[in-house]
């Protein structure tokens, strides 16, 4: 089967967030998909198989299958609309988070995602110990979102011991602060999913962008993920609990998987 390596949320290779996209003729055993994701050792490997008028899409980290992934959906859209559905401008994915639609808009791809509900929770000493700096605010949805006062804190931050992140609530732990060039800057850590730091996390912005939209009064948030690779996201609240996340993508490699299930 073909495997594409695509950098998401960037317009040039070797930045943004890399994902492997595997296109198969028939569903694969879960054990095989998990082993291949571990072999790739990228934050996500996506598997696609034709289903009706769309594609069944599943996402695997090196450690487990996940319910929602933004950058691997963006990478999958790039592959579908440039290699398999070239005559179309949109594609539908059937996932564990429901049907997700992606539309090509010039050089960008607009993903229609669900907003993740979240609630404010107390800031704790465990959060301060895990990040090395005390957040000014914390919210909990699928992920823990910790808010800090200064952009430079986000850029400089190095969690002193990732095992301390494992003790915190949430699928992952996101940190964010208001930006100077962007509305917000953020970083994302997912040690529970065997991902020490996700370079650019689309699904995290289903919490990050709505938070900053409420704070700023804007419906459109220009976001930057301040990992070493870096990545840009344009997030627009569209109402009815949905968010449109825009991003670019760049192809790095096309290969063939020889191993059999």
Protein Blocks (a to p, Z undefined) as FASTA:
>chain_A
ZZddddehiabehiajdddddddfbdcdfklmmmmmmmnopabdcddddehjbccddddd
fkbccfbdfklmmmmmmmmmmmmmmmbcbdcdddfkbpaddddehjbccddddddddddd
dddfklmmmnopacfbdcddfbccdddfbfklmmmpccfblklmmmpgcjbdcdddddfk
lmbdcddddfknopabafbafklmmmmmmmmmmmnopabdcdddfbfnopadddddebjh
iacdddddddfbdcddfbdZZ
